[in-house]
Amino acid sequence: MRVRTSGHWGVACLLIACSSACAEPGQGTTGSATAAASGAKPAGGASGAAAASSSAGGPAAPAGKFALVAESARMLIHPLGTAAILDADAFYALLGPGPLEQDPLLVKTSVTSDGGGVTVTPAVRFSEFHGAWPSQLAAIGSSHPGLYARVNDTWTDQSPLRDGEAILDLTPWGDGRMIAAIRMAEPDVRFVLFSSKPGGVVPGPGKPTPEQDGCTVRMESGRSIRLAGTPSEHLFAIGTECKTKKPITERWEPKSVRGTAEVLAGVPDGADPVDTIALAADEAYGAFNAKDDGFLATWDGKAWKAEAAPCGKVASIFASPDGASWCVGDKGLFSHKKGGAWTKVDVPAGKPTSAWAKDADNVWVVLDGTKLYRSGEKVAAPLELPKRTDVESALQKDRRWLATAACKRIFVHLAAIGPSGGQAPKSFAGVDDVIAGNAKLHDNVEYVVEEIGPTQTVGAKVPSMEVAKEMAAAFKAKNATAPVAIYCHEPIAKGKLLVK
């Protein structure tokens, strides 16, 4: 699945809480048969404006000079409308108009253990992010499986799926509502409201035609189904027709349970649905891939028209906050605004694999899945990232992310001082001995006691990476076996040390 945003919502709508109970079709959850409403795992993509013209032959669009920001073994941008989340493998970061920043609070997560205990930790990896920044957000956990909503700046598992179910997609829809398509345990699909006020008419998947003997819904449940909604409660979907394998679209008018399904001419049978975006009732787009070719279908309010995708084999499509549409694929990064032609963005050598843009002059793009570039902002030097093995070791050992030069909350983990549960000490000789007479290790530094699992530890919040490195070296020089580490971390302090 991929990240989805919808242009008029500003950012992609991620999973939030499910808020519907058992209902008949059209009353909170819909399917080919009556089903209890449940939660869902959102899928992504982006919704935004696209032009009636889809010519890919125009000159390169001026996107400013690109600079290398960072390089990693794996990088992926998840567009979220007015912002995006970067998975840099070594950390997660919120992308916007400013510089790249590593902030551990972005992934602060409430985790429930098998025994029922709840721990708040940033040491969680996610495979996908969806929704609309900053308030309608969802994430799919990989290190801690689950469907997480971001509530009060903390990711909380709110998985609503029944046994054997999976999320096909989720999209913003209407005024503050979300709708999800769920693949059921049996070959079936149901639509469910999420994080939404109850009541009203909810669209449902289309019924099969007489020629689709044995199918429960018009679209094949075993293949991808992509959704895109609008603030006006128009809903669009792309998928594969059950049994025939033909590419198909469905669209629903507001307050309608059943929609209109159409087979797409111009897209090969068996093509894979990749992404869909919708800006308005008369403006929607669906991307498909067939072998090495990509196809883009455009809805203009009257009919669908499919043709070769300007970006080639499509990785994703998304919308920027200024209303432009973007196509990321193996032929490059392309953009356009309504009524204009698709134009190729002049990026450095390499294949764009994910991207997000604030506008034409502020673009973030990952090339070849490993190199992060940006335009519109000067970059002093590429960011050095730690190895994944070192990052994983820190996550497993101390439940912390290693700090980089982009970290805005630098913390030096100094030593274990005893078991958890006891009263936090007011002082610690090991710290006093190290920092005595060194003003840099006093000024704007806060020494705290916190607990990591069964162990009470001492560490320091410092103002810069320079101070962190000096402190780590000084402490290590006097305590050779101490597990000193520099983390990007906001401690939950049990107490503060009074240092001399």
C-alpha positions, 0 to 999 in steps of 0.5 A: 500500500501507499500513502494517500492525501487529498488536496483539499484536506491538505494532507493524507488521512491516516488511520484514526479511531473507528466509530461505527457499530453493526449496521445495515448497508448505508448506515455506517458500514457497507459490504456485499453482505451485512457486516459489523463495522470495524476499524481499518488499516489505511492505505496511502496515496495522495489526492490532488489536482491534475490537468486535463492534458497529460502530455509528457513531452514538455520542457523540464519544470523549474524546480530549483537546484537540487542538493543531496541531503542524505543517503541511506540503504533505504529511504521512502517518502510518505506524502501527507498533503501539507507535509510528509514523513520520511523513513530514512531507515536511521530515523523518521522525519517530518518534511516541510519547507524547513530543513530536515529535522530528526525528532523522536517525538514524531514516533512516540508510541503507546505499546501494549505488551502480551501481558497487557502492560502499556509502555510509551516508547519511540522505539517503533518502526512503521511500514506505512503512514497515511492521512492528513497532517497534522490531525488525521493520521495513521500508521502501520506498525512493523516492529510492533504490528498494529494499526496506529492512530496519532492521538495527542501526539502519541501513536496508539494501536486501534486496530479494528480488523477481525481475524483474517481481514486486511485493509485495502485502502482508506481516504478522507471523505466528507467533512472530517470523515474517513472511509476504508475498504476492508478485505474480509476473511472470505472473498468479500469487501466491506466499506467502513467509516473511521474516526467519523461521526455516526449516521448518514449514508455510506457508500458500499462496494458495487454488486457483481454483474450476471457475468461474474458468477461466483463473485461477491462484489464487482471488484476483485477482493484479492487485488488492490482497491484504491480509494479517493474521496472529496470534501463534497462526499464524492468517492472514487475507487479503482481496482480489478473486475472480479473474474474478467481481470479488467481494470475498473473504476467505481464512483459514488455520488454523495448520500448514495450507497451504490455507485457507478462502475465502468471498465476502463478502455485503454488500460490492459487487462490484468493491470495492477491498480497503484494509486488514485487521487481526487480533487473534486467531483469532476477531477480524479485520477487513477494510476495502473501498471502493466508489466513495464508500462504505467497508465493514468486514467483521468475523470473530468466529470463526464468520462474517464480517459486512459493513456500512458502515464507521463512518468512511465511505470508509476510508483505513486501520484500525489498532490502538493499544497499549491494544487499541482499533481505529481507523478513519480515513476521510472521515467522521472518526476512529473508535475502539472496544474489543472489545464496544463501539460505534464512537465518533467522536473529536472532532478539529478541522475537516478530514478525517482522512487518517492517524492513530496513537494510544497510547490514547484520550487520546494521539492523533496525526492528520493532517487533510486530508493537511497538518496534524498535530494531537495530543492528550494533550500541550501544544504551545507553538507549531506547528513551522515547517517548511522548504520542500520545495524547500529540503529537496531542495536540501540533500539533493542538495548535502550529503546532509543534512536541514535542521534544524527546532526539533524536531531533537535533533542540530543540526549547523552545516555551515561550510565546505569545507576540501579534498579527501576522503582526506587527513588531517583537520587539527587546527585551522582558522583560519576557525573560530578567527577567528569564535568567538574571545571568544564563550563560547556558541560554545565551551561544549558545542560540538564542532567536527569534520571530515567528508567529503561525497563528494569534499570534506572539510568542517568543522562543529559539533555544537551544543546548541541552535537558538539557538546554531546560528543565532548561529554561522551568522550569525557565520561568514557575516559573515566568510565571505560565500561560505561554504555555511553551513547548519544541518542535523539531522545526526549526523556521522561525524567523521574528526577533531576540531578544537582550537579557541582 
